[in-house]
Amino acid sequence: MSPASPRSLVIGVLSDTHGHLGDDVLEAFDGVVDRIVHAGDIGYREVLDRLECIAPVTAVLGNTDHSQNLPGIDWFATMVVGDVRLAVVHDPGQLRRVPGVDQAHIAIVGHTHRAAVGRAAVGRARELLVVNPGSASRPRGPEGRTVAFIQLAGDSAPTVQVARLD
């Protein structure tokens, strides 16, 4: 992924670090991303602290996280980047429970430890782009450890690239 142009923003997406954040993740994001989204199973606050050195981080709790160890982190998040609305939740099965998901353009999920990019219906006549970056530390598929990049460029449709780390 090339660095963001003045009219574009790049969001680095990762999930399922389980307390392990390799330097290769930081190298992949450094100088490239404008924001970072961690879709849960963070593990330790230090993971988020290291990511914060690269760009502002939005994170959600995953099924193995405990709110007492990660104060201030919730089970879901919504945000607007540029003109794009994002909904973030760890478990894809919980996506419809995220308040405001019916107005989102992109959903970011984790939990499966497998990277996937696709579309999902929300409401009767609306679909949104769903991005699962896979796992940055404990993959469950042949693609290995992965992260994703979402590029938002003006009026163009968002583009997503999944990057293998090893």
ChimeraX commands (.cxc) that place a marker at each C-alpha (Angstrom):
marker #1 position 0.00,0.00,0.00 radius 0.5
marker #1 position 1.46,3.35,-0.93 radius 0.5
marker #1 position 1.36,6.35,1.37 radius 0.5
marker #1 position -1.86,8.34,1.40 radius 0.5
marker #1 position -2.16,11.14,-1.13 radius 0.5
marker #1 position -3.51,14.51,0.06 radius 0.5
marker #1 position -7.05,13.53,-1.00 radius 0.5
marker #1 position -7.01,10.04,0.48 radius 0.5
marker #1 position -6.91,8.49,3.92 radius 0.5
marker #1 position -5.63,5.04,4.80 radius 0.5
marker #1 position -6.93,3.04,7.74 radius 0.5
marker #1 position -4.77,0.21,9.03 radius 0.5
marker #1 position -6.91,-2.64,10.36 radius 0.5
marker #1 position -5.89,-5.53,12.60 radius 0.5
marker #1 position -7.48,-7.98,14.97 radius 0.5
marker #1 position -6.78,-10.90,17.25 radius 0.5
marker #1 position -3.34,-9.89,18.48 radius 0.5
marker #1 position -3.92,-11.65,21.83 radius 0.5
marker #1 position -1.19,-9.56,23.44 radius 0.5
marker #1 position 1.39,-10.15,20.70 radius 0.5
marker #1 position 2.24,-7.31,18.34 radius 0.5
marker #1 position 5.16,-8.01,16.05 radius 0.5
marker #1 position 7.43,-5.26,14.81 radius 0.5
marker #1 position 6.38,-6.21,11.28 radius 0.5
marker #1 position 2.87,-4.88,12.01 radius 0.5
marker #1 position 4.30,-1.55,13.12 radius 0.5
marker #1 position 6.55,-1.46,10.05 radius 0.5
marker #1 position 3.59,-2.19,7.76 radius 0.5
marker #1 position 1.56,0.69,9.25 radius 0.5
marker #1 position 4.31,3.26,9.93 radius 0.5
marker #1 position 4.22,6.16,7.49 radius 0.5
marker #1 position 1.31,4.60,5.59 radius 0.5
marker #1 position -1.80,4.79,7.76 radius 0.5
marker #1 position -3.69,7.81,9.05 radius 0.5
marker #1 position -5.76,5.82,11.55 radius 0.5
marker #1 position -5.71,2.33,13.03 radius 0.5
marker #1 position -8.66,0.12,13.95 radius 0.5
marker #1 position -8.15,-2.90,16.21 radius 0.5
marker #1 position -11.15,-5.24,15.97 radius 0.5
marker #1 position -10.72,-6.96,19.33 radius 0.5
marker #1 position -8.92,-9.72,21.19 radius 0.5
marker #1 position -6.31,-7.11,21.98 radius 0.5
marker #1 position -4.75,-8.82,24.96 radius 0.5
marker #1 position -2.90,-6.00,26.73 radius 0.5
marker #1 position -2.99,-2.21,26.81 radius 0.5
marker #1 position 0.63,-2.18,25.60 radius 0.5
marker #1 position -0.56,-3.38,22.17 radius 0.5
marker #1 position -2.68,-0.25,21.79 radius 0.5
marker #1 position 0.05,1.97,23.22 radius 0.5
marker #1 position 2.51,0.74,20.59 radius 0.5
marker #1 position -0.04,1.31,17.82 radius 0.5
marker #1 position -0.79,4.82,19.13 radius 0.5
marker #1 position 2.84,5.72,18.34 radius 0.5
marker #1 position 1.93,5.28,14.65 radius 0.5
marker #1 position -1.57,6.82,14.40 radius 0.5
marker #1 position -4.77,7.38,16.41 radius 0.5
marker #1 position -6.36,4.05,17.38 radius 0.5
marker #1 position -9.98,2.98,17.68 radius 0.5
marker #1 position -10.36,-0.41,19.35 radius 0.5
marker #1 position -13.13,-2.72,20.55 radius 0.5
marker #1 position -13.09,-5.55,23.06 radius 0.5
marker #1 position -13.05,-9.14,21.84 radius 0.5
marker #1 position -14.33,-12.28,23.49 radius 0.5
marker #1 position -10.97,-12.90,25.24 radius 0.5
marker #1 position -10.56,-9.30,26.44 radius 0.5
marker #1 position -11.61,-8.05,29.86 radius 0.5
marker #1 position -12.85,-4.50,30.30 radius 0.5
marker #1 position -11.04,-4.14,33.64 radius 0.5
marker #1 position -7.71,-4.69,31.84 radius 0.5
marker #1 position -8.65,-2.34,28.99 radius 0.5
marker #1 position -10.60,0.54,30.60 radius 0.5
marker #1 position -12.33,2.86,28.19 radius 0.5
marker #1 position -12.63,0.23,25.45 radius 0.5
marker #1 position -16.17,-0.87,24.57 radius 0.5
marker #1 position -17.65,-3.89,22.77 radius 0.5
marker #1 position -18.41,-1.84,19.65 radius 0.5
marker #1 position -17.45,1.47,18.07 radius 0.5
marker #1 position -18.76,3.71,15.34 radius 0.5
marker #1 position -16.78,6.43,13.69 radius 0.5
marker #1 position -16.66,8.69,10.67 radius 0.5
marker #1 position -13.46,8.99,8.64 radius 0.5
marker #1 position -13.72,11.52,5.84 radius 0.5
marker #1 position -17.27,10.97,4.60 radius 0.5
marker #1 position -17.31,7.26,5.40 radius 0.5
marker #1 position -19.14,5.78,8.40 radius 0.5
marker #1 position -17.59,2.71,10.01 radius 0.5
marker #1 position -18.97,0.23,12.52 radius 0.5
marker #1 position -16.53,-1.95,14.46 radius 0.5
marker #1 position -17.29,-5.09,16.47 radius 0.5
marker #1 position -15.20,-8.17,17.18 radius 0.5
marker #1 position -17.66,-10.97,16.46 radius 0.5
marker #1 position -19.24,-10.78,12.97 radius 0.5
marker #1 position -22.35,-12.42,14.43 radius 0.5
marker #1 position -22.87,-9.34,16.60 radius 0.5
marker #1 position -22.68,-6.81,13.75 radius 0.5
marker #1 position -26.43,-6.15,13.59 radius 0.5
marker #1 position -26.39,-5.21,17.29 radius 0.5
marker #1 position -24.03,-2.27,16.75 radius 0.5
marker #1 position -26.04,0.95,17.14 radius 0.5
marker #1 position -26.01,2.87,13.85 radius 0.5
marker #1 position -24.77,-0.05,11.75 radius 0.5
marker #1 position -27.66,0.54,9.35 radius 0.5
marker #1 position -26.06,3.87,8.42 radius 0.5
marker #1 position -22.50,2.55,8.12 radius 0.5
marker #1 position -20.67,2.12,4.83 radius 0.5
marker #1 position -18.01,-0.25,6.16 radius 0.5
marker #1 position -18.05,-2.79,8.98 radius 0.5
marker #1 position -14.80,-3.99,10.53 radius 0.5
marker #1 position -14.87,-7.33,12.35 radius 0.5
marker #1 position -12.43,-9.94,13.65 radius 0.5
marker #1 position -12.83,-13.16,15.67 radius 0.5
marker #1 position -12.37,-15.74,12.90 radius 0.5
marker #1 position -8.58,-15.29,12.58 radius 0.5
marker #1 position -9.10,-15.49,8.80 radius 0.5
marker #1 position -8.95,-12.51,6.48 radius 0.5
marker #1 position -12.05,-11.83,4.41 radius 0.5
marker #1 position -13.56,-8.95,2.48 radius 0.5
marker #1 position -17.18,-9.12,1.37 radius 0.5
marker #1 position -20.60,-7.57,1.56 radius 0.5
marker #1 position -23.39,-8.09,4.09 radius 0.5
marker #1 position -27.01,-6.99,4.16 radius 0.5
marker #1 position -28.12,-4.63,6.89 radius 0.5
marker #1 position -31.75,-3.74,6.74 radius 0.5
marker #1 position -33.94,-4.49,3.76 radius 0.5
marker #1 position -32.24,-2.83,0.86 radius 0.5
marker #1 position -28.78,-1.92,2.09 radius 0.5
marker #1 position -25.44,-3.66,1.98 radius 0.5
marker #1 position -22.17,-2.65,3.50 radius 0.5
marker #1 position -18.58,-3.62,2.93 radius 0.5
marker #1 position -17.33,-6.00,5.64 radius 0.5
marker #1 position -13.58,-6.22,6.33 radius 0.5
marker #1 position -12.02,-8.89,8.52 radius 0.5
marker #1 position -8.23,-8.40,8.65 radius 0.5
marker #1 position -7.56,-11.93,9.92 radius 0.5
marker #1 position -5.14,-12.29,12.79 radius 0.5
marker #1 position -1.97,-10.28,13.27 radius 0.5
marker #1 position -0.59,-12.95,15.64 radius 0.5
marker #1 position -2.45,-16.29,15.56 radius 0.5
marker #1 position -3.76,-17.18,12.09 radius 0.5
marker #1 position -6.14,-20.07,11.46 radius 0.5
marker #1 position -5.66,-20.36,7.75 radius 0.5
marker #1 position -3.02,-20.80,5.09 radius 0.5
marker #1 position -2.68,-17.05,4.50 radius 0.5
marker #1 position -0.67,-16.65,7.72 radius 0.5
marker #1 position -0.62,-13.50,9.82 radius 0.5
marker #1 position -2.44,-10.63,8.11 radius 0.5
marker #1 position -3.55,-7.02,8.44 radius 0.5
marker #1 position -5.71,-4.93,6.12 radius 0.5
marker #1 position -5.59,-1.46,4.64 radius 0.5
marker #1 position -8.71,0.49,3.72 radius 0.5
marker #1 position -8.05,3.41,1.40 radius 0.5
marker #1 position -10.62,6.17,1.24 radius 0.5
marker #1 position -10.05,8.43,-1.75 radius 0.5
marker #1 position -12.51,11.28,-2.28 radius 0.5
marker #1 position -15.63,10.19,-4.12 radius 0.5
marker #1 position -14.17,6.83,-5.18 radius 0.5
marker #1 position -15.34,3.61,-3.61 radius 0.5
marker #1 position -13.14,2.47,-0.71 radius 0.5
marker #1 position -10.52,-0.07,-1.64 radius 0.5
marker #1 position -9.30,-2.83,0.66 radius 0.5
marker #1 position -6.01,-4.67,0.57 radius 0.5
marker #1 position -5.18,-7.58,2.84 radius 0.5
marker #1 position -1.44,-7.86,3.47 radius 0.5
marker #1 position 0.34,-11.00,4.60 radius 0.5
marker #1 position 2.95,-10.38,7.28 radius 0.5
marker #1 position 4.93,-13.60,7.00 radius 0.5
marker link #1:1,2 radius 0.2
marker link #1:2,3 radius 0.2
marker link #1:3,4 radius 0.2
marker link #1:4,5 radius 0.2
marker link #1:5,6 radius 0.2
marker link #1:6,7 radius 0.2
marker link #1:7,8 radius 0.2
marker link #1:8,9 radius 0.2
marker link #1:9,10 radius 0.2
marker link #1:10,11 radius 0.2
marker link #1:11,12 radius 0.2
marker link #1:12,13 radius 0.2
marker link #1:13,14 radius 0.2
marker link #1:14,15 radius 0.2
marker link #1:15,16 radius 0.2
marker link #1:16,17 radius 0.2
marker link #1:17,18 radius 0.2
marker link #1:18,19 radius 0.2
marker link #1:19,20 radius 0.2
marker link #1:20,21 radius 0.2
marker link #1:21,22 radius 0.2
marker link #1:22,23 radius 0.2
marker link #1:23,24 radius 0.2
marker link #1:24,25 radius 0.2
marker link #1:25,26 radius 0.2
marker link #1:26,27 radius 0.2
marker link #1:27,28 radius 0.2
marker link #1:28,29 radius 0.2
marker link #1:29,30 radius 0.2
marker link #1:30,31 radius 0.2
marker link #1:31,32 radius 0.2
marker link #1:32,33 radius 0.2
marker link #1:33,34 radius 0.2
marker link #1:34,35 radius 0.2
marker link #1:35,36 radius 0.2
marker link #1:36,37 radius 0.2
marker link #1:37,38 radius 0.2
marker link #1:38,39 radius 0.2
marker link #1:39,40 radius 0.2
marker link #1:40,41 radius 0.2
marker link #1:41,42 radius 0.2
marker link #1:42,43 radius 0.2
marker link #1:43,44 radius 0.2
marker link #1:44,45 radius 0.2
marker link #1:45,46 radius 0.2
marker link #1:46,47 radius 0.2
marker link #1:47,48 radius 0.2
marker link #1:48,49 radius 0.2
marker link #1:49,50 radius 0.2
marker link #1:50,51 radius 0.2
marker link #1:51,52 radius 0.2
marker link #1:52,53 radius 0.2
marker link #1:53,54 radius 0.2
marker link #1:54,55 radius 0.2
marker link #1:55,56 radius 0.2
marker link #1:56,57 radius 0.2
marker link #1:57,58 radius 0.2
marker link #1:58,59 radius 0.2
marker link #1:59,60 radius 0.2
marker link #1:60,61 radius 0.2
marker link #1:61,62 radius 0.2
marker link #1:62,63 radius 0.2
marker link #1:63,64 radius 0.2
marker link #1:64,65 radius 0.2
marker link #1:65,66 radius 0.2
marker link #1:66,67 radius 0.2
marker link #1:67,68 radius 0.2
marker link #1:68,69 radius 0.2
marker link #1:69,70 radius 0.2
marker link #1:70,71 radius 0.2
marker link #1:71,72 radius 0.2
marker link #1:72,73 radius 0.2
marker link #1:73,74 radius 0.2
marker link #1:74,75 radius 0.2
marker link #1:75,76 radius 0.2
marker link #1:76,77 radius 0.2
marker link #1:77,78 radius 0.2
marker link #1:78,79 radius 0.2
marker link #1:79,80 radius 0.2
marker link #1:80,81 radius 0.2
marker link #1:81,82 radius 0.2
marker link #1:82,83 radius 0.2
marker link #1:83,84 radius 0.2
marker link #1:84,85 radius 0.2
marker link #1:85,86 radius 0.2
marker link #1:86,87 radius 0.2
marker link #1:87,88 radius 0.2
marker link #1:88,89 radius 0.2
marker link #1:89,90 radius 0.2
marker link #1:90,91 radius 0.2
marker link #1:91,92 radius 0.2
marker link #1:92,93 radius 0.2
marker link #1:93,94 radius 0.2
marker link #1:94,95 radius 0.2
marker link #1:95,96 radius 0.2
marker link #1:96,97 radius 0.2
marker link #1:97,98 radius 0.2
marker link #1:98,99 radius 0.2
marker link #1:99,100 radius 0.2
marker link #1:100,101 radius 0.2
marker link #1:101,102 radius 0.2
marker link #1:102,103 radius 0.2
marker link #1:103,104 radius 0.2
marker link #1:104,105 radius 0.2
marker link #1:105,106 radius 0.2
marker link #1:106,107 radius 0.2
marker link #1:107,108 radius 0.2
marker link #1:108,109 radius 0.2
marker link #1:109,110 radius 0.2
marker link #1:110,111 radius 0.2
marker link #1:111,112 radius 0.2
marker link #1:112,113 radius 0.2
marker link #1:113,114 radius 0.2
marker link #1:114,115 radius 0.2
marker link #1:115,116 radius 0.2
marker link #1:116,117 radius 0.2
marker link #1:117,118 radius 0.2
marker link #1:118,119 radius 0.2
marker link #1:119,120 radius 0.2
marker link #1:120,121 radius 0.2
marker link #1:121,122 radius 0.2
marker link #1:122,123 radius 0.2
marker link #1:123,124 radius 0.2
marker link #1:124,125 radius 0.2
marker link #1:125,126 radius 0.2
marker link #1:126,127 radius 0.2
marker link #1:127,128 radius 0.2
marker link #1:128,129 radius 0.2
marker link #1:129,130 radius 0.2
marker link #1:130,131 radius 0.2
marker link #1:131,132 radius 0.2
marker link #1:132,133 radius 0.2
marker link #1:133,134 radius 0.2
marker link #1:134,135 radius 0.2
marker link #1:135,136 radius 0.2
marker link #1:136,137 radius 0.2
marker link #1:137,138 radius 0.2
marker link #1:138,139 radius 0.2
marker link #1:139,140 radius 0.2
marker link #1:140,141 radius 0.2
marker link #1:141,142 radius 0.2
marker link #1:142,143 radius 0.2
marker link #1:143,144 radius 0.2
marker link #1:144,145 radius 0.2
marker link #1:145,146 radius 0.2
marker link #1:146,147 radius 0.2
marker link #1:147,148 radius 0.2
marker link #1:148,149 radius 0.2
marker link #1:149,150 radius 0.2
marker link #1:150,151 radius 0.2
marker link #1:151,152 radius 0.2
marker link #1:152,153 radius 0.2
marker link #1:153,154 radius 0.2
marker link #1:154,155 radius 0.2
marker link #1:155,156 radius 0.2
marker link #1:156,157 radius 0.2
marker link #1:157,158 radius 0.2
marker link #1:158,159 radius 0.2
marker link #1:159,160 radius 0.2
marker link #1:160,161 radius 0.2
marker link #1:161,162 radius 0.2
marker link #1:162,163 radius 0.2
marker link #1:163,164 radius 0.2
marker link #1:164,165 radius 0.2
marker link #1:165,166 radius 0.2
view
